[in-house]
Amino acid sequence: MRVTPVVPAFDRLVASGRRLAAGWAGSPRAVDVLTALGCLGLMALDLPGLAAADNSLSGPTAAVVLALGCASLLVRRRQPWISYLAALLFIWWLHELTLIQFALYSVGRYRGRRAGILATLGYVAFALVMFVLPGWPEPQGQTLSGFLSLVVPIGVLASAVGIAAYRHDLVGELTARRAESAVLQAVQQERTSVARDVHDFVGRELTLLTVRSEVLSMRARETAYGPDFEELADTARRAHLVLNEIIVQRGERASTPGVDGLAALAQESGRAGSPVRLAMDEDAHALSPLRQAAVYRVVQECLTNAAKHAHGETIDVSITADGPRLRIAVSNALPARTPGRAPVSAGSGTASMSERVRSLGGTLTTTRTRDTYEVVATLPRG
């Protein structure tokens, strides 16, 4: 008979409880529950005075009523006006000002500036009516100056904080969408660049194939192979037309350099203050033009990133052709101190590199340690 150890089982139970608690604590529902409990705790401090000021409720009954009012905060994200109306009811019935602070914050936080201002004006007007009516408990409503110094600031401050949080969320969402749009645009641009490279290199080969087929067709016109060569030339021409239709070029663009352009790229980086140590196998010159263009783009983007984030550090570039795979490794040391100002960057360069490498059947990984940053891309040679 096998007995399960108690300690490991207990540890797993505790770990599961921690994961569940961590996941629940970060959820919006948990924040709403804690908000309602916090409001109830603050209002519970007023229970003795509340019972004395309003004889229609006893202490226990008032506790139940306050709990029901605080429960309206559980729907404050979707329906903040419910807690707002409940807070106005509490002002009229119980002369309680705690719930209105949470309600005005929720309206401004989840409905924006216009709704927050409208709710604040409604609250001030309602409270002013309550102030002039007899029965407002002393000493809060004893003088108009007391009303202006207590009731009005409570609502204005709570609503202002909610509106500020709403605007902060809008700015954060806009920033996230812009970053996502920049990445998608960079990926699309890289796809277009790859498509243009395909057009440049494959189109050139199709052109040569068409010309060669037409020459052979002319030479074999009087032989039995003449129709076959003519059909081959027509097929090559149709393939070239289809390629032009699929890949629409927009304006003139210089072809992407190959591995021969890496030396000039390294010299340019050195003149800018980031020296480059370039090590490249001779077999890299035998790669297809499309793969050479990919190598150039990956190295170019890595040098650009290194110049932004580790200016002045030496950059090691290694291009090795081992077996069926081509390996591109670019690494640089990281500065000892973080620069005072963050470098200007759209954050989409890595996405562009990854898209180009992936389009050719390769992989790209980035590794950051305390002292170094390395980008490794692998491509099939064939």
Phi, psi and chi 1 to 4 in degrees:
 res  aa     phi    psi   chi1   chi2   chi3   chi4
   1 MET       -  129.1  179.0  177.4  177.4      -
   2 ARG   -99.6  128.5 -178.1  178.1  179.8 -178.9
   3 VAL  -106.4  126.7  179.2      -      -      -
   4 THR   -73.8  127.8  -56.1      -      -      -
   5 PRO   -58.9  139.9  -21.9   32.2      -      -
   6 VAL   -74.2  -41.6  177.7      -      -      -
   7 VAL   -63.9  -49.7  174.7      -      -      -
   8 PRO   -59.7  -39.4  -24.7   35.3      -      -
   9 ALA   -63.2  -40.9      -      -      -      -
  10 PHE   -65.1  -40.2  178.1   75.8      -      -
  11 ASP   -63.0  -42.0  -68.9  -19.7      -      -
  12 ARG   -63.7  -38.7  -72.2 -164.7  -63.8  -91.4
  13 LEU   -64.6  -43.2 -178.8   60.9      -      -
  14 VAL   -64.8  -41.6  171.3      -      -      -
  15 ALA   -63.4  -41.0      -      -      -      -
  16 SER   -64.6  -40.0  -60.2      -      -      -
  17 GLY   -64.0  -38.6      -      -      -      -
  18 ARG   -66.3  -41.9  -72.0  177.8  177.9  175.9
  19 ARG   -63.8  -41.2  -72.2 -166.7  -61.9  -91.8
  20 LEU   -64.8  -42.6 -178.7   61.6      -      -
  21 ALA   -66.4  -39.9      -      -      -      -
  22 ALA   -65.2  -41.5      -      -      -      -
  23 GLY   -66.9  -38.4      -      -      -      -
  24 TRP   -74.0  -37.5 -175.1   83.4      -      -
  25 ALA   -65.2  -28.3      -      -      -      -
  26 GLY   -89.8    2.4      -      -      -      -
  27 SER   -86.6  151.6   66.2      -      -      -
  28 PRO   -60.0  -34.7  -23.5   33.5      -      -
  29 ARG   -61.4  -40.0  175.7   59.6   60.4 -173.3
  30 ALA   -64.5  -39.8      -      -      -      -
  31 VAL   -62.5  -40.5  175.1      -      -      -
  32 ASP   -64.5  -41.7  -67.0  -19.5      -      -
  33 VAL   -63.8  -45.1  171.6      -      -      -
  34 LEU   -64.7  -35.7  -67.0  176.8      -      -
  35 THR   -63.2  -45.4  -59.8      -      -      -
  36 ALA   -62.8  -41.5      -      -      -      -
  37 LEU   -66.6  -38.5  -68.3  176.4      -      -
  38 GLY   -64.1  -43.2      -      -      -      -
  39 CYS   -62.5  -42.1 -178.7      -      -      -
  40 LEU   -64.0  -39.0  179.9   60.0      -      -
  41 GLY   -63.5  -41.2      -      -      -      -
  42 LEU   -66.4  -40.4  -68.8  174.9      -      -
  43 MET   -72.5  -26.4  -71.8 -163.7  -64.6      -
  44 ALA   -63.9  -25.9      -      -      -      -
  45 LEU   -67.0  -21.9  -60.4  176.8      -      -
  46 ASP   -92.9    1.5  -65.6  -22.6      -      -
  47 LEU   -59.1  -46.0  -80.4  178.2      -      -
  48 PRO   -61.1  -47.8  -23.3   34.8      -      -
  49 GLY   -67.9  -32.4      -      -      -      -
  50 LEU   -64.5  -42.9 -175.1   64.7      -      -
  51 ALA   -65.9  -34.3      -      -      -      -
  52 ALA   -74.1  -35.4      -      -      -      -
  53 ALA   -80.2  -30.0      -      -      -      -
  54 ASP  -126.2  104.7 -165.7  -45.7      -      -
  55 ASN   -77.5   -1.6  -63.7  -35.8      -      -
  56 SER   -77.1  -14.6   62.8      -      -      -
  57 LEU  -126.6  138.4  -70.1  178.0      -      -
  58 SER   -87.6  172.3   64.1      -      -      -
  59 GLY   -58.2  -53.5      -      -      -      -
  60 PRO   -62.0  -41.2  -24.1   34.7      -      -
  61 THR   -64.8  -40.2  -53.9      -      -      -
  62 ALA   -61.8  -37.8      -      -      -      -
  63 ALA   -61.4  -41.6      -      -      -      -
  64 VAL   -65.7  -42.5  174.2      -      -      -
  65 VAL   -63.8  -44.6  171.9      -      -      -
  66 LEU   -62.6  -38.5  -64.5 -176.8      -      -
  67 ALA   -63.7  -39.8      -      -      -      -
  68 LEU   -65.8  -38.7  -67.7  176.1      -      -
  69 GLY   -65.0  -42.2      -      -      -      -
  70 CYS   -66.5  -28.0  -68.6      -      -      -
  71 ALA   -63.2  -22.2      -      -      -      -
  72 SER   -66.1  -19.9   64.8      -      -      -
  73 LEU   -72.2  -14.2  -66.9  174.0      -      -
  74 LEU   -67.5  -21.1  -62.7  177.1      -      -
  75 VAL  -111.4   22.9  -64.8      -      -      -
  76 ARG   -68.1  -22.8   66.4 -167.9 -175.3  101.5
  77 ARG   -74.2  -44.7  -63.2  175.1 -173.1  -90.1
  78 ARG   -87.4  -38.1  -60.9 -174.2  -58.7  -87.3
  79 GLN  -132.9   71.0  -60.3  -67.2  -24.4      -
  80 PRO   -67.9  -19.6   24.9  -33.8      -      -
  81 TRP   -70.0  -22.3  -65.8  107.2      -      -
  82 ILE   -65.5  -48.8  -66.5  178.9      -      -
  83 SER   -66.2  -30.5   57.8      -      -      -
  84 TYR   -65.2  -46.6  176.1   76.6      -      -
  85 LEU   -65.8  -38.5  -65.3  176.4      -      -
  86 ALA   -62.5  -36.9      -      -      -      -
  87 ALA   -67.4  -39.5      -      -      -      -
  88 LEU   -63.7  -38.8  -66.1 -177.0      -      -
  89 LEU   -61.6  -39.6  176.1   62.5      -      -
  90 PHE   -66.5  -36.0  -86.6   33.9      -      -
  91 ILE   -64.9  -43.9  -65.7  175.3      -      -
  92 TRP   -69.6  -40.6  167.9   72.6      -      -
  93 TRP   -88.5  -47.4 -175.7   20.0      -      -
  94 LEU  -112.4   -2.2  -55.2  176.5      -      -
  95 HIS    56.7   40.5  -48.0  122.0      -      -
  96 GLU  -105.7  123.4  172.8   58.9   55.4      -
  97 LEU  -105.5    0.8  -63.0  177.7      -      -
  98 THR   -73.3  -46.2  -56.8      -      -      -
  99 LEU   -63.9  -33.0 -178.3   58.1      -      -
 100 ILE   -64.7  -28.8 -168.3   63.3      -      -
 101 GLN   -65.0  -46.4  -58.7  174.7   55.5      -
 102 PHE   -66.6  -36.6  -69.9   86.6      -      -
 103 ALA   -68.2  -44.6      -      -      -      -
 104 LEU   -65.6  -38.9  -73.7  174.5      -      -
 105 TYR   -59.9  -43.4  169.9   82.7      -      -
 106 SER   -66.2  -39.8  -60.4      -      -      -
 107 VAL   -63.1  -48.6  171.9      -      -      -
 108 GLY   -65.8  -34.8      -      -      -      -
 109 ARG   -71.1  -37.8  175.8   71.2  168.5   76.0
 110 TYR  -114.9   -2.7  -59.4  109.5      -      -
 111 ARG  -124.7   -6.7  -71.5  -62.5  179.9  -92.5
 112 GLY    95.8 -174.7      -      -      -      -
 113 ARG   -67.5  -47.0 -178.2  177.6   60.6 -177.4
 114 ARG   -61.6  -46.5  -68.4 -176.6  179.5  179.5
 115 ALA   -64.3  -38.5      -      -      -      -
 116 GLY   -64.2  -43.5      -      -      -      -
 117 ILE   -65.4  -43.6  -66.1  175.5      -      -
 118 LEU   -61.0  -43.6  178.8   61.8      -      -
 119 ALA   -65.0  -37.8      -      -      -      -
 120 THR   -66.8  -44.6  -56.5      -      -      -
 121 LEU   -62.2  -40.7  -66.5  177.2      -      -
 122 GLY   -63.2  -40.4      -      -      -      -
 123 TYR   -65.6  -44.8  153.1   72.2      -      -
 124 VAL   -63.4  -42.9  171.8      -      -      -
 125 ALA   -64.0  -43.2      -      -      -      -
 126 PHE   -64.2  -43.7 -176.1   83.4      -      -
 127 ALA   -66.1  -35.2      -      -      -      -
 128 LEU   -65.0  -40.4 -178.0   59.3      -      -
 129 VAL   -62.2  -43.1  171.3      -      -      -
 130 MET   -64.0  -32.2  -66.6  -61.3  -59.3      -
 131 PHE   -67.7  -40.6  169.4   78.0      -      -
 132 VAL   -79.7  -17.2  -60.7      -      -      -
 133 LEU   -78.7  148.9  -68.3  177.3      -      -
 134 PRO   -70.0  149.5   24.8  -34.1      -      -
 135 GLY   109.1   -7.0      -      -      -      -
 136 TRP   -67.0  129.5 -172.7  -82.6      -      -
 137 PRO   -64.9  147.5   22.5  -32.3      -      -
 138 GLU   -82.5  153.7  -58.1  -72.4  -13.1      -
 139 PRO   -97.1    7.1   34.6  -34.0      -      -
 140 GLN   -58.6  -40.6  -70.8   90.2  -21.1      -
 141 GLY  -103.3   25.2      -      -      -      -
 142 GLN   -70.3  -40.2 -170.3  171.6    8.5      -
 143 THR  -131.9  161.5   63.2      -      -      -
 144 LEU   -66.4  -34.7 -179.1   59.7      -      -
 145 SER   -64.6  -35.6   61.9      -      -      -
 146 GLY   -64.9  -39.1      -      -      -      -
 147 PHE   -63.5  -46.2  170.3   81.1      -      -
 148 LEU   -68.9  -29.1  -64.9  177.0      -      -
 149 SER   -87.2  -14.7   63.1      -      -      -
 150 LEU  -117.8  -57.0  175.1   65.8      -      -
 151 VAL   -69.8  -48.0  177.3      -      -      -
 152 VAL   -65.6  -49.3  175.1      -      -      -
 153 PRO   -59.9  -33.3  -24.6   34.6      -      -
 154 ILE   -57.7  -49.2  -76.6  176.8      -      -
 155 GLY   -71.8  -42.9      -      -      -      -
 156 VAL   -64.1  -44.3  172.7      -      -      -
 157 LEU   -65.4  -45.0 -179.0   60.6      -      -
 158 ALA   -62.6  -43.1      -      -      -      -
 159 SER   -67.0  -40.2 -179.3      -      -      -
 160 ALA   -62.8  -41.4      -      -      -      -
 161 VAL   -63.5  -41.5  173.5      -      -      -
 162 GLY   -63.9  -42.6      -      -      -      -
 163 ILE   -64.3  -40.9  -66.7  172.9      -      -
 164 ALA   -61.7  -41.6      -      -      -      -
 165 ALA   -65.0  -37.4      -      -      -      -
 166 TYR   -62.4  -45.2  176.8   80.0      -      -
 167 ARG   -66.5  -36.4  -68.3  177.7   63.0   85.5
 168 HIS   -62.5  -41.0 -179.6  -90.3      -      -
 169 ASP   -65.0  -39.6  -77.0   -9.0      -      -
 170 LEU   -62.3  -44.1  -73.3 -178.4      -      -
 171 VAL   -63.9  -41.9  172.1      -      -      -
 172 GLY   -63.8  -42.2      -      -      -      -
 173 GLU   -66.5  -40.2 -177.0  178.6   -1.6      -
 174 LEU   -64.1  -41.3 -179.7   60.7      -      -
 175 THR   -63.3  -42.2  -57.8      -      -      -
 176 ALA   -64.5  -40.9      -      -      -      -
 177 ARG   -67.7  -37.1  -71.3 -173.0  177.5 -177.8
 178 ARG   -65.6  -42.0  -76.1  179.3  175.8  174.6
 179 ALA   -63.1  -42.7      -      -      -      -
 180 GLU   -64.3  -40.2 -178.1 -179.4   -2.1      -
 181 SER   -65.1  -38.2  176.6      -      -      -
 182 ALA   -64.0  -40.4      -      -      -      -
 183 VAL   -65.7  -45.3  171.3      -      -      -
 184 LEU   -63.0  -39.3  -66.8  176.6      -      -
 185 GLN   -66.4  -39.9 -176.4  178.3    6.2      -
 186 ALA   -64.6  -40.5      -      -      -      -
 187 VAL   -63.7  -42.5  169.6      -      -      -
 188 GLN   -65.1  -40.8 -175.0   60.6   38.5      -
 189 GLN   -63.0  -38.9  -70.1  176.4  -10.3      -
 190 GLU   -67.2  -38.2 -165.4   62.6   26.0      -
 191 ARG   -62.6  -41.5  -72.0  177.1  178.3  175.2
 192 THR   -64.1  -39.9  -57.5      -      -      -
 193 SER   -64.1  -41.9  178.7      -      -      -
 194 VAL   -63.3  -41.4  171.6      -      -      -
 195 ALA   -63.2  -38.5      -      -      -      -
 196 ARG   -67.4  -38.8  -72.5  172.8  174.1  171.9
 197 ASP   -63.4  -41.1  -72.1  -19.7      -      -
 198 VAL   -59.8  -43.7  170.2      -      -      -
 199 HIS   -62.0  -43.3 -179.5  -83.9      -      -
 200 ASP   -62.3  -48.8  -67.9  -18.1      -      -
 201 PHE   -82.1  -48.1  -58.3  131.8      -      -
 202 VAL   -69.0  -39.1  178.3      -      -      -
 203 GLY   -60.7  -37.7      -      -      -      -
 204 ARG   -64.6  -41.5 -179.5  177.9   59.4 -171.6
 205 GLU   -66.5  -37.7  -60.6  -60.7  -34.1      -
 206 LEU   -66.9  -35.9  -74.8  175.9      -      -
 207 THR   -63.0  -45.5  -59.8      -      -      -
 208 LEU   -62.7  -39.6  -65.4  176.4      -      -
 209 LEU   -63.9  -40.9  176.4   60.9      -      -
 210 THR   -63.6  -47.3  -58.0      -      -      -
 211 VAL   -62.2  -44.0  172.8      -      -      -
 212 ARG   -65.1  -39.3 -175.6   60.1  176.6  167.8
 213 SER   -65.5  -39.9  -59.3      -      -      -
 214 GLU   -66.0  -38.6  -70.8  177.3  -10.8      -
 215 VAL   -63.3  -45.6  170.6      -      -      -
 216 LEU   -65.8  -34.0  -67.2  176.3      -      -
 217 SER   -65.1  -40.1  176.0      -      -      -
 218 MET   -64.5  -41.1  -68.0  -70.7  -64.8      -
 219 ARG   -70.3  -33.7  -67.7  179.5  178.3  177.9
 220 ALA  -100.7   20.6      -      -      -      -
 221 ARG   -61.9  -38.3  179.2  172.0  -62.1  177.0
 222 GLU   -89.9    6.7  -57.7  -60.1  -29.2      -
 223 THR  -108.8  177.9   66.6      -      -      -
 224 ALA   -71.9  -18.2      -      -      -      -
 225 TYR   -91.4   -1.2  -58.5  103.3      -      -
 226 GLY   -56.5  -50.5      -      -      -      -
 227 PRO   -61.4  -34.2  -24.3   34.8      -      -
 228 ASP   -65.7  -44.1  -64.8  -27.8      -      -
 229 PHE   -67.5  -34.9  -77.7  112.9      -      -
 230 GLU   -66.7  -39.6 -173.7  173.8   -7.5      -
 231 GLU   -65.3  -37.5 -178.0  179.6   -2.2      -
 232 LEU   -63.7  -41.4  178.9   60.7      -      -
 233 ALA   -64.4  -40.5      -      -      -      -
 234 ASP   -64.3  -39.9  -69.4  -21.9      -      -
 235 THR   -63.6  -42.0  -58.3      -      -      -
 236 ALA   -64.2  -39.5      -      -      -      -
 237 ARG   -65.9  -42.1  -78.8 -168.9  -64.3  -92.2
 238 ARG   -64.6  -38.9  -73.8 -164.0  -58.1  -89.0
 239 ALA   -62.4  -39.9      -      -      -      -
 240 HIS   -66.2  -40.3 -156.2  174.5      -      -
 241 LEU   -64.5  -42.1  -70.5  175.0      -      -
 242 VAL   -62.4  -41.1  170.4      -      -      -
 243 LEU   -61.9  -40.9 -178.1   63.8      -      -
 244 ASN   -66.2  -33.3  -72.5  -27.1      -      -
 245 GLU   -74.2  -37.7  -69.6  176.0   -1.2      -
 246 ILE   -71.9  -43.8  -65.9  175.9      -      -
 247 ILE  -105.3  103.4  -55.0  173.0      -      -
 248 VAL   -90.7  116.5 -179.9      -      -      -
 249 GLN   -84.3  136.6  -71.3 -173.8  -36.5      -
 250 ARG  -115.3   96.2  -60.5  177.6 -179.4  178.6
 251 GLY    83.3  168.9      -      -      -      -
 252 GLU   -81.5  143.0  -65.7  -63.5  -31.9      -
 253 ARG  -148.2  135.4 -179.5 -169.9   61.4   86.1
 254 ALA   -71.0  144.9      -      -      -      -
 255 SER   -65.1  149.3  -61.9      -      -      -
 256 THR   -66.8  131.3  -56.2      -      -      -
 257 PRO   -63.4  161.8  -18.4   30.4      -      -
 258 GLY  -101.6 -156.4      -      -      -      -
 259 VAL   -67.4  -20.3  -64.0      -      -      -
 260 ASP   -65.5  -21.6  -67.9  -25.6      -      -
 261 GLY   -87.4   -0.9      -      -      -      -
 262 LEU   -70.1  -34.1  -67.2  179.2      -      -
 263 ALA   -62.7  -46.0      -      -      -      -
 264 ALA   -64.2  -36.0      -      -      -      -
 265 LEU   -64.4  -40.7 -164.2   62.5      -      -
 266 ALA   -66.9  -40.1      -      -      -      -
 267 GLN   -64.0  -39.8  -67.6  176.7    1.3      -
 268 GLU   -63.3  -40.8 -179.7 -178.5   -7.8      -
 269 SER   -65.4  -39.0  177.4      -      -      -
 270 GLY   -63.8  -40.0      -      -      -      -
 271 ARG   -65.5  -28.4  -71.8 -167.0  -62.1  -92.1
 272 ALA   -80.8   -4.5      -      -      -      -
 273 GLY   108.1    3.6      -      -      -      -
 274 SER  -123.2   91.7  -62.5      -      -      -
 275 PRO   -64.3  150.3   21.5  -31.3      -      -
 276 VAL  -124.7  132.0  176.8      -      -      -
 277 ARG  -103.8  110.3  -70.8 -165.1  -68.0 -103.7
 278 LEU  -105.0  124.4  176.6   62.8      -      -
 279 ALA  -127.0  119.1      -      -      -      -
 280 MET  -138.5  132.6 -179.3  172.2   56.6      -
 281 ASP   -68.1  147.5  -71.1   -8.2      -      -
 282 GLU   -65.4  -27.2  -70.1  -63.1  -32.5      -
 283 ASP   -64.4  -17.2  -66.6  -18.0      -      -
 284 ALA   -65.3  -26.1      -      -      -      -
 285 HIS   -70.0  -17.7  -65.7  -83.0      -      -
 286 ALA   -90.0    1.0      -      -      -      -
 287 LEU   -68.2  161.0  -65.1  171.4      -      -
 288 SER   -66.8  153.8   65.7      -      -      -
 289 PRO   -56.7  -34.4  -25.0   34.3      -      -
 290 LEU   -66.2  -40.9 -163.5   58.5      -      -
 291 ARG   -73.2  -34.1  -80.0  165.6  174.5   74.2
 292 GLN   -62.5  -39.3  -70.9 -165.0   33.8      -
 293 ALA   -63.5  -38.3      -      -      -      -
 294 ALA   -65.1  -42.2      -      -      -      -
 295 VAL   -59.7  -45.5  172.2      -      -      -
 296 TYR   -62.1  -44.7 -177.4   89.1      -      -
 297 ARG   -65.9  -40.2  -70.0  -60.0 -172.1 -164.7
 298 VAL   -63.6  -48.0  169.2      -      -      -
 299 VAL   -63.7  -41.0  174.2      -      -      -
 300 GLN   -60.4  -45.4 -177.5 -175.9   44.0      -
 301 GLU   -67.6  -37.9 -175.8   59.9   36.7      -
 302 CYS   -65.0  -41.0  -70.8      -      -      -
 303 LEU   -66.0  -36.9  -65.0 -176.4      -      -
 304 THR   -64.2  -44.5  -58.8      -      -      -
 305 ASN   -64.4  -40.7  -71.4  -20.3      -      -
 306 ALA   -64.8  -37.7      -      -      -      -
 307 ALA   -65.8  -31.3      -      -      -      -
 308 LYS   -76.1  -46.6  -69.5  178.5 -178.8  177.7
 309 HIS  -101.1  -16.3  -57.8  -77.4      -      -
 310 ALA  -143.7   55.3      -      -      -      -
 311 HIS   -63.1  133.1 -177.0   71.4      -      -
 312 GLY    94.7  -15.2      -      -      -      -
 313 GLU   -82.4  148.1  -58.8  -68.8  -18.8      -
 314 THR   -73.0  137.6  -58.9      -      -      -
 315 ILE  -111.1  126.9  -52.3  169.2      -      -
 316 ASP  -101.1  122.7  -68.9  -55.9      -      -
 317 VAL  -117.9  122.1  178.9      -      -      -
 318 SER  -126.5  126.6  172.9      -      -      -
 319 ILE  -124.8  111.1  -57.1  172.3      -      -
 320 THR  -122.8  138.6   56.5      -      -      -
 321 ALA  -111.4   98.3      -      -      -      -
 322 ASP  -118.9  110.0 -175.3   13.9      -      -
 323 GLY    67.8 -139.8      -      -      -      -
 324 PRO   -82.5   -1.9   30.3  -34.1      -      -
 325 ARG  -116.3  146.1  -51.2  -68.9  -68.1 -178.5
 326 LEU  -107.1  131.3  175.0   72.0      -      -
 327 ARG  -117.2  127.1 -174.4  177.0 -174.7  -88.2
 328 ILE  -116.2  119.4  -49.9  161.5      -      -
 329 ALA  -126.2  125.2      -      -      -      -
 330 VAL  -127.5  121.3 -177.1      -      -      -
 331 SER  -135.1  152.9   61.7      -      -      -
 332 ASN  -151.9  151.9   58.9  -91.5      -      -
 333 ALA   -74.5  152.7      -      -      -      -
 334 LEU   -98.5  144.4  -64.7  176.2      -      -
 335 PRO   -63.7  151.5   21.8  -32.1      -      -
 336 ALA   -66.2  -33.3      -      -      -      -
 337 ARG  -119.7  144.1  -67.8 -169.8  -59.5  175.2
 338 THR   -71.4  133.8  -55.7      -      -      -
 339 PRO   -61.0  148.5   18.8  -29.7      -      -
 340 GLY   -62.1  -36.6      -      -      -      -
 341 ARG  -113.7  136.2  -69.3 -174.8  177.3 -179.8
 342 ALA   -68.6  138.8      -      -      -      -
 343 PRO   -66.8  150.1   23.5  -32.7      -      -
 344 VAL   -72.1  119.9  177.9      -      -      -
 345 SER  -155.7  136.9  176.5      -      -      -
 346 ALA   -81.9  -13.3      -      -      -      -
 347 GLY    74.2   17.6      -      -      -      -
 348 SER  -114.0    1.1   56.5      -      -      -
 349 GLY   -65.4  -42.1      -      -      -      -
 350 THR   -63.7  -38.2  -57.6      -      -      -
 351 ALA   -63.3  -38.6      -      -      -      -
 352 SER   -64.7  -46.4  -59.6      -      -      -
 353 MET   -59.3  -47.5  -74.8 -168.0  -61.6      -
 354 SER   -61.6  -39.2  179.4      -      -      -
 355 GLU   -64.7  -42.7  176.5   62.6   25.7      -
 356 ARG   -66.0  -44.7  177.6  176.8  -77.6  -91.3
 357 VAL   -65.1  -43.2  170.6      -      -      -
 358 ARG   -65.7  -33.6 -171.6  168.6   55.8 -109.6
 359 SER   -65.8  -20.1   67.3      -      -      -
 360 LEU  -101.8   11.4  -63.9  177.9      -      -
 361 GLY    83.3   19.3      -      -      -      -
 362 GLY  -108.1 -172.6      -      -      -      -
 363 THR  -133.5  154.6   59.5      -      -      -
 364 LEU  -138.2  129.7 -175.2  139.1      -      -
 365 THR  -129.8  148.4   58.1      -      -      -
 366 THR  -121.9  138.3   59.8      -      -      -
 367 THR  -130.6  125.0  -56.2      -      -      -
 368 ARG  -120.1  123.7 -176.0 -173.2 -176.4   95.1
 369 THR  -112.1 -171.7   64.4      -      -      -
 370 ARG   -67.0  -30.4 -177.0  177.4  179.7 -179.2
 371 ASP  -113.8  -21.9  -58.6  -38.5      -      -
 372 THR  -135.3  162.2   60.9      -      -      -
 373 TYR  -134.7  129.8 -177.0   78.3      -      -
 374 GLU  -135.3  138.7 -176.7  180.0   32.7      -
 375 VAL  -118.3  127.5  176.8      -      -      -
 376 VAL  -125.0  123.5  177.1      -      -      -
 377 ALA  -121.7  137.7      -      -      -      -
 378 THR  -121.6  139.4   58.8      -      -      -
 379 LEU  -133.7  145.1  -68.6  169.9      -      -
 380 PRO   -69.8  137.3   22.8  -31.3      -      -
 381 ARG   -74.9  -30.7  -66.4  178.0   61.8  179.7
 382 GLY   -84.2      -      -      -      -      -
